[in-house]
Structures are given as C-alpha cells and as structure tokens.
Amino acid sequence: MSFSSPTRPSAPGARGSKAAGGGSNRLPSSRERRPALAALAVILILLGASGSALIALRSGNRQDYIVMVPTSLPPGSRIDEDDFARGDLAGKTGALIPYAQWKKYEGQYTTTWLYRNQFVTPQNFTTEPIPAGGALVGVSLEAGRAPSSNLAGGDIVQVVQVPASNQAGGVPSILVTAASVTSSSGKVTDDKTSASTTLNVTILVPAAQSTAVAAAAASKTLVLVKLPAGTKPDVAPIRAGG
C-alpha cells in the first residue's frame, strides 16, 4: 500500500515560484548588488584622488613672502633684518613683497603701523624717515583725482578735498598746500585699454592735517594737484644722511 499521493494538492499558503500577477517580488540577491557597490566605490576613489590632486596643486602654488616679527611698529620705525620673517601664502597675493627681496627693504622706514605676522607691500616702507611734525598718508586715486601722467616720488602736490557727489552746494577746500610724494605705484589710466585703474600714492603731510587727509581719501573726495618742481613742501622730507 502506498502512503503518498502524486496528485496531492499543494498545502495552503505554500510559496509559489511566481506571484499571483505573474511578477517576481523577491529582493535582489547580494550577488546582484555587487556591481552597484563596486561602481560607488570607484566614484569615491575618483573623488578622493581629485581632492588630493587639487590640494597638491594649490600647495605647489604657495610662495614665501615677508611677514613682520615685532608685535607692533609705529610709522617712521627703522627696519632691521630681525624684523622680517618668512610666511607662505597661496592665491591672490597682490603686490606682497617676496621674502627673497627682504634685503632691499632693510634699513628703510615704516610708513604705517605694522603688526606681528602682517604681510607687507612696498607702500609700507620708505627710504626716508618721517620728520618731526609730519605724517605719511597712503591714498588710492581713480581717474580724475590725479594727473593722467601720474605721480612719482619727489613730486609736490596740493591736497584738495572736493564735495561728495551727493553734497549739493559744497565747495572745495585745500587740506595741504604742498605735500611731498614719497612713493607711488599703479596708474589712474591703463596705457593699453585707457580704462580707469587705481593709483596708490603715499604723501608726507603735516601731522595736524593727517586725519582730515585720511578721511577724505577714505570717502573718495580727495584730489591731488601736481605743483611745479622746486615748490617748498609744508613738511620737508629728511634726506638720507640729513
């Protein structure tokens, strides 16, 4: 006698190989997930390599520039070798002084307050100390605020404050009758394109007028008028050996 029946129906609730609708509802096997995980791993590796390459590239563009060592130096301080240190910097460095040029500025004098770890530009130094009763003021000028032929060290200028564009009925005033230009860089007009650029000038003015001159420069109401050579300045620069 046989106890099995070849025609016995499946037990209720038994799993079939197909869903009622004919579609499969089984989860992806681990073998099927492996290609996706491998692709994700490749993407992460590429991103990491790109980041490392960018860091290496930027590190390669870093250069050494002069930074100051003293806690603070007032205008007119004489600079010695021990006042300079090496500081590296990347990106837009403007007119910062490369460390290799430190010897050029040894023995010069500060034109502004300088502080520890500050990067410096040529406008921060002068070959002439500030005389008693004088002050050095740095100004930035655009076209129409200085002669188009530009200014150079040794020029004498009259410092004039003009009314602001929104100041109706204002009148110009002379802040300094005759000031000495100690250094200059840039131009008010580009030689090739004739576009307006910026002229940076350091001028020696009476200390009593330095605040007014600095304020006018900051508010863009300052104009420098070039005077004839030989004009006596209000404050005479101290010449080397003088």
C-alpha positions as a Python dict, from the first residue, in 0.01 Angstrom:
ca = {
    (1, 'M'): (0, 0, 0),
    (2, 'S'): (130, 350, -87),
    (3, 'F'): (102, 637, 162),
    (4, 'S'): (184, 909, -89),
    (5, 'S'): (-39, 1057, -346),
    (6, 'P'): (122, 1204, -661),
    (7, 'T'): (-184, 1415, -717),
    (8, 'R'): (-194, 1571, -369),
    (9, 'P'): (-261, 1948, -394),
    (10, 'S'): (-12, 2192, -251),
    (11, 'A'): (-57, 2289, 109),
    (12, 'P'): (-243, 2614, 168),
    (13, 'G'): (-14, 2916, 198),
    (14, 'A'): (275, 2741, 33),
    (15, 'R'): (507, 2974, -162),
    (16, 'G'): (491, 2962, -534),
    (17, 'S'): (766, 3049, -774),
    (18, 'K'): (556, 3329, -920),
    (19, 'A'): (328, 3589, -763),
    (20, 'A'): (-37, 3580, -848),
    (21, 'G'): (17, 3853, -1102),
    (22, 'G'): (298, 3665, -1269),
    (23, 'G'): (577, 3909, -1146),
    (24, 'S'): (861, 3832, -911),
    (25, 'N'): (863, 4010, -572),
    (26, 'R'): (1185, 3867, -433),
    (27, 'L'): (1463, 4104, -306),
    (28, 'P'): (1784, 4144, -512),
    (29, 'S'): (2043, 3892, -409),
    (30, 'S'): (2382, 4000, -272),
    (31, 'R'): (2538, 3890, -599),
    (32, 'E'): (2315, 4135, -790),
    (33, 'R'): (2407, 4426, -555),
    (34, 'R'): (2782, 4383, -604),
    (35, 'P'): (2812, 4581, -934),
    (36, 'A'): (2637, 4885, -782),
    (37, 'L'): (2860, 4879, -476),
    (38, 'A'): (3167, 4845, -694),
    (39, 'A'): (3062, 5146, -903),
    (40, 'L'): (3006, 5354, -588),
    (41, 'A'): (3349, 5258, -460),
    (42, 'V'): (3510, 5367, -788),
    (43, 'I'): (3332, 5705, -771),
    (44, 'L'): (3450, 5764, -413),
    (45, 'I'): (3807, 5674, -507),
    (46, 'L'): (3800, 5918, -800),
    (47, 'L'): (3661, 6197, -581),
    (48, 'G'): (3933, 6137, -324),
    (49, 'A'): (4203, 6139, -588),
    (50, 'S'): (4070, 6463, -737),
    (51, 'G'): (4066, 6630, -396),
    (52, 'S'): (4423, 6519, -326),
    (53, 'A'): (4538, 6648, -664),
    (54, 'L'): (4372, 6987, -601),
    (55, 'I'): (4538, 7019, -261),
    (56, 'A'): (4875, 6927, -409),
    (57, 'L'): (4829, 7178, -691),
    (58, 'R'): (4741, 7460, -455),
    (59, 'S'): (5027, 7370, -225),
    (60, 'G'): (5262, 7390, -520),
    (61, 'N'): (5149, 7746, -591),
    (62, 'R'): (5234, 7870, -242),
    (63, 'Q'): (5515, 8124, -224),
    (64, 'D'): (5719, 8283, 51),
    (65, 'Y'): (5652, 8647, 138),
    (66, 'I'): (5775, 8887, 404),
    (67, 'V'): (5581, 8895, 731),
    (68, 'M'): (5660, 9116, 1025),
    (69, 'V'): (5808, 8981, 1350),
    (70, 'P'): (5760, 9268, 1603),
    (71, 'T'): (5433, 9295, 1794),
    (72, 'S'): (5387, 9646, 1651),
    (73, 'L'): (5589, 9916, 1477),
    (74, 'P'): (5472, 10278, 1451),
    (75, 'P'): (5521, 10489, 1137),
    (76, 'G'): (5879, 10607, 1097),
    (77, 'S'): (6038, 10299, 1256),
    (78, 'R'): (6365, 10184, 1104),
    (79, 'I'): (6354, 9826, 973),
    (80, 'D'): (6629, 9575, 1054),
    (81, 'E'): (6687, 9219, 931),
    (82, 'D'): (6543, 9074, 1252),
    (83, 'D'): (6208, 9245, 1183),
    (84, 'F'): (6142, 9017, 883),
    (85, 'A'): (6024, 8655, 877),
    (86, 'R'): (5918, 8412, 607),
    (87, 'G'): (5547, 8344, 553),
    (88, 'D'): (5395, 8128, 280),
    (89, 'L'): (5073, 8220, 105),
    (90, 'A'): (4874, 8100, -197),
    (91, 'G'): (4607, 8257, -413),
    (92, 'K'): (4575, 8627, -490),
    (93, 'T'): (4879, 8785, -330),
    (94, 'G'): (4856, 9126, -496),
    (95, 'A'): (5174, 9332, -451),
    (96, 'L'): (5310, 9149, -147),
    (97, 'I'): (5688, 9152, -113),
    (98, 'P'): (5856, 8815, -184),
    (99, 'Y'): (6081, 8704, 101),
    (100, 'A'): (6376, 8685, -138),
    (101, 'Q'): (6366, 9067, -161),
    (102, 'W'): (6393, 9136, 213),
    (103, 'K'): (6744, 9282, 176),
    (104, 'K'): (6603, 9560, -41),
    (105, 'Y'): (6389, 9688, 247),
    (106, 'E'): (6639, 9651, 529),
    (107, 'G'): (6720, 9995, 669),
    (108, 'Q'): (6403, 10157, 533),
    (109, 'Y'): (6130, 10314, 746),
    (110, 'T'): (5768, 10221, 803),
    (111, 'T'): (5501, 10444, 651),
    (112, 'T'): (5214, 10299, 856),
    (113, 'W'): (5158, 10096, 1170),
    (114, 'L'): (5273, 9737, 1115),
    (115, 'Y'): (5186, 9436, 1331),
    (116, 'R'): (5312, 9086, 1401),
    (117, 'N'): (5251, 8832, 1119),
    (118, 'Q'): (5132, 9107, 884),
    (119, 'F'): (5218, 9061, 516),
    (120, 'V'): (5355, 9382, 367),
    (121, 'T'): (5372, 9571, 37),
    (122, 'P'): (5627, 9824, -91),
    (123, 'Q'): (5389, 10103, 18),
    (124, 'N'): (5451, 10005, 381),
    (125, 'F'): (5813, 10127, 358),
    (126, 'T'): (6007, 10433, 255),
    (127, 'T'): (6374, 10515, 231),
    (128, 'E'): (6313, 10835, 426),
    (129, 'P'): (6204, 10856, 790),
    (130, 'I'): (5911, 11070, 893),
    (131, 'P'): (6030, 11413, 1008),
    (132, 'A'): (5906, 11572, 1327),
    (133, 'G'): (5561, 11725, 1277),
    (134, 'G'): (5492, 11517, 970),
    (135, 'A'): (5286, 11210, 886),
    (136, 'L'): (5275, 10974, 591),
    (137, 'V'): (4930, 10902, 449),
    (138, 'G'): (4851, 10645, 182),
    (139, 'V'): (4576, 10731, -66),
    (140, 'S'): (4418, 10545, -359),
    (141, 'L'): (4309, 10759, -651),
    (142, 'E'): (4100, 10693, -960),
    (143, 'A'): (4088, 10880, -1290),
    (144, 'G'): (4012, 11249, -1241),
    (145, 'R'): (4164, 11250, -894),
    (146, 'A'): (4527, 11286, -1003),
    (147, 'P'): (4717, 11386, -1319),
    (148, 'S'): (4693, 11132, -1601),
    (149, 'S'): (5073, 11147, -1628),
    (150, 'N'): (5074, 11002, -1277),
    (151, 'L'): (5295, 11094, -983),
    (152, 'A'): (5637, 10983, -866),
    (153, 'G'): (5842, 11009, -550),
    (154, 'G'): (5972, 11364, -504),
    (155, 'D'): (5674, 11533, -671),
    (156, 'I'): (5499, 11811, -479),
    (157, 'V'): (5119, 11813, -473),
    (158, 'Q'): (4840, 12022, -333),
    (159, 'V'): (4586, 11814, -140),
    (160, 'V'): (4229, 11924, -210),
    (161, 'Q'): (3900, 11794, -75),
    (162, 'V'): (3609, 11827, -318),
    (163, 'P'): (3238, 11796, -239),
    (164, 'A'): (3092, 11446, -247),
    (165, 'S'): (2866, 11361, -540),
    (166, 'N'): (2559, 11379, -316),
    (167, 'Q'): (2664, 11703, -147),
    (168, 'A'): (2484, 11992, -311),
    (169, 'G'): (2634, 12338, -279),
    (170, 'G'): (2963, 12219, -131),
    (171, 'V'): (3286, 12398, -211),
    (172, 'P'): (3640, 12254, -243),
    (173, 'S'): (3886, 12312, 38),
    (174, 'I'): (4264, 12290, 48),
    (175, 'L'): (4377, 12043, 312),
    (176, 'V'): (4752, 12070, 249),
    (177, 'T'): (4912, 12349, 49),
    (178, 'A'): (5218, 12149, -57),
    (179, 'A'): (5279, 11783, 26),
    (180, 'S'): (5567, 11561, -85),
    (181, 'V'): (5502, 11236, -267),
    (182, 'T'): (5725, 10970, -112),
    (183, 'S'): (5616, 10669, -320),
    (184, 'S'): (5375, 10582, -596),
    (185, 'S'): (5252, 10268, -773),
    (186, 'G'): (4991, 10195, -1037),
    (187, 'K'): (4826, 10439, -1274),
    (188, 'V'): (4494, 10619, -1298),
    (189, 'T'): (4454, 10503, -1660),
    (190, 'D'): (4568, 10181, -1827),
    (191, 'D'): (4811, 10257, -2110),
    (192, 'K'): (4673, 9987, -2341),
    (193, 'T'): (4299, 9998, -2283),
    (194, 'S'): (4261, 10356, -2150),
    (195, 'A'): (4038, 10206, -1881),
    (196, 'S'): (4034, 10363, -1536),
    (197, 'T'): (4256, 10189, -1282),
    (198, 'T'): (4393, 10285, -941),
    (199, 'L'): (4694, 10496, -845),
    (200, 'N'): (4835, 10436, -495),
    (201, 'V'): (5032, 10727, -352),
    (202, 'T'): (5199, 10792, -16),
    (203, 'I'): (5227, 11159, 73),
    (204, 'L'): (5405, 11343, 353),
    (205, 'V'): (5169, 11590, 518),
    (206, 'P'): (5166, 11795, 839),
    (207, 'A'): (5062, 11570, 1127),
    (208, 'A'): (4781, 11813, 1217),
    (209, 'Q'): (4618, 11754, 876),
    (210, 'S'): (4678, 11379, 852),
    (211, 'T'): (4337, 11281, 991),
    (212, 'A'): (4148, 11508, 752),
    (213, 'V'): (4354, 11382, 457),
    (214, 'A'): (4297, 11017, 552),
    (215, 'A'): (3923, 11077, 595),
    (216, 'A'): (3897, 11247, 255),
    (217, 'A'): (4088, 10962, 94),
    (218, 'A'): (3857, 10706, 251),
    (219, 'S'): (3545, 10893, 134),
    (220, 'K'): (3681, 10927, -222),
    (221, 'T'): (3668, 11309, -206),
    (222, 'L'): (4044, 11364, -230),
    (223, 'V'): (4221, 11519, -531),
    (224, 'L'): (4595, 11567, -575),
    (225, 'V'): (4710, 11864, -785),
    (226, 'K'): (5070, 11849, -906),
    (227, 'L'): (5271, 12166, -834),
    (228, 'P'): (5583, 12296, -1010),
    (229, 'A'): (5914, 12132, -930),
    (230, 'G'): (6101, 12329, -665),
    (231, 'T'): (5786, 12418, -469),
    (232, 'K'): (5868, 12413, -100),
    (233, 'P'): (5662, 12148, 84),
    (234, 'D'): (5484, 12222, 410),
    (235, 'V'): (5689, 11942, 572),
    (236, 'A'): (6036, 11885, 429),
    (237, 'P'): (6140, 11518, 398),
    (238, 'I'): (6451, 11405, 581),
    (239, 'R'): (6702, 11303, 318),
    (240, 'A'): (6944, 11016, 362),
    (241, 'G'): (7230, 11141, 573),
    (242, 'G'): (7036, 11456, 656),
}
